Amino acid sequence: MAPANYNVRNVAIDILRALTMFVMIFVNDFWKIHDVPHWLEHAKYGEDFMGLADVVFPCFLFVVGMSIPFAIERRYSKGFSGESTIAHILSRTFALLIMGAFITNSEARLHPDVSYSIGIYWILMAIGFVCIWNQYPRTDNIARKRLYTVLKVVGALVLLYVAVTFRSPKGGVFGLSGGILGSIGWTYLVCALLYVYTRDRLKYLIPLWIAFVVICIVGTRMRTEWGGEPILSLPRPNFYNDFLGILRIGNGALPAFTMGGIILSVLSVKYAHLKVSGKTIFAAATVIVFLLIGFVLRHYWILAKVGATPPWIFYVIAIAVGTYYVIDRIVAAGKAHWFDVIKPAGTATLTTYLMPYLAYAAADITGIVLPDWFTHGFMGIVNCLCFAFLIIGITWLLGRMHIKLKI
C-alpha cells in the first residue's frame, strides 16, 4: 500500500460540499412558495418517507467528516502539535455554536417591543459574524493587524448588543440553542477529537462507526407492530442516556454520518492507487449493500429524518457515497469545471450559509414581495433555484472583495 498523502486537495470533496450547499439553499427557500412536490420536502413527523430535503443535512455532516482527515493530517504535516489541533477543533466548535445560537433565536422572529425589525437583526448578525470570523488577508503591516483586531472587537460588541436586546415573540430572552449549526458543531467536535486519537487507522475508525450505528439501532423507537419502543428502553433518568447526552452523541445517527465520511476519505487516500475498475466495484458494492441494509431495517423502523432512524442512516450514506464517486470520476476525467457555477459554495461554505439571511433581511426592510405567479408549483421551484444561484453568485462576489467567513 502506498503511503497516505493528505496534502493533495481533494477537489471532489469541495464539489460535493458545494452541491450539498446548493441543494440546502434551494430546499430551505421553500417556505416562501406553495404547492411544492412532496418528494422535494421534509417528511412530516411520524411519516415513513424521505424527501430530498431530508437528505441534505446528513449529507453535509458526511462531507464534514470527509474533510476532517485532510484538515487534521495537514496540520500535523505542518508541524502543529496535538494540543494546538485540539484547541483549533474547540475554537471551530465554539464558533459554530455561537453562529447557530444567533440564527436559531431569529427563526421565530422578534417581539413587537424590540426596537428593530428582524431584517435589522439579520444584518447586525451578519456584520458581527463577518467582523469576527472573516478570513482577513495575511499582512505584516502593523496598522492593518490592529485594524483587524478592532474589527473583531466591534463584531463581538455588535453580537453582544443583539443578544442583550433580543426578545422572542413570547418575551423570552436570548437562548443558547444552536439549531442546525449547533448540531454540526457538536458532531464535528466528537468526530474530530476521536480522529485526533485514532488518526487514519481503520481498525479503530470502523468500530467507532459501528458503535454509533448500534447506539441508533438500540435507542430508536421501532415500528408500532414491533412494540413502538426502543430495543434498549431504560427508565429515565439513567446513566446510559445521560452519558450520551453529555457527549452530545444523541441517538448516534449524526456522528454516524460524519464518521462515515471520515472513513470514506481515509479509504480514498489509502487506496488511491487502485485501478478505476476496483474503485467502481467498491463504490457500487457499498451503495448496494447499504441500500439493502436500509431496506431490511425499514421493516423494523420507519424511514425518517425526524427521529433519526437506522434506515435513514444507511439510505443517506449510500446516496452520499454514490454521489461522491460520480463526482470523483468527473474530476478525474478533467471535467471539474462543470461545477464552476456552484464552486464558491464549496470553498466559502459558511459565507454561503449566511447569505440567505441577508437576502431575507433586504426583503423585510424594503417590503419587496414576489408576484403570486412566481410562488406556485413549477414557477415556485424555478424561483428557489434562481435564489440558490443568486446566493452563490453573491458569495463569489464577496470573496472577490476578501469577505469570506473562515473558522
Secondary structure as GFF3:
##gff-version 3
##sequence-region A 1 407
A	DSSP	alpha_helix	11	28	.	.	.	ID=ss1
A	DSSP	three_ten_helix	30	32	.	.	.	ID=ss2
A	DSSP	three_ten_helix	38	40	.	.	.	ID=ss3
A	DSSP	alpha_helix	53	77	.	.	.	ID=ss4
A	DSSP	alpha_helix	82	106	.	.	.	ID=ss5
A	DSSP	alpha_helix	118	133	.	.	.	ID=ss6
A	DSSP	alpha_helix	142	165	.	.	.	ID=ss7
A	DSSP	alpha_helix	179	198	.	.	.	ID=ss8
A	DSSP	alpha_helix	202	219	.	.	.	ID=ss9
A	DSSP	three_ten_helix	224	226	.	.	.	ID=ss10
A	DSSP	alpha_helix	239	246	.	.	.	ID=ss11
A	DSSP	alpha_helix	253	270	.	.	.	ID=ss12
A	DSSP	alpha_helix	276	297	.	.	.	ID=ss13
A	DSSP	alpha_helix	310	332	.	.	.	ID=ss14
A	DSSP	three_ten_helix	336	342	.	.	.	ID=ss15
A	DSSP	alpha_helix	344	347	.	.	.	ID=ss16
A	DSSP	alpha_helix	349	366	.	.	.	ID=ss17
A	DSSP	three_ten_helix	372	374	.	.	.	ID=ss18
A	DSSP	alpha_helix	377	400	.	.	.	ID=ss19
###
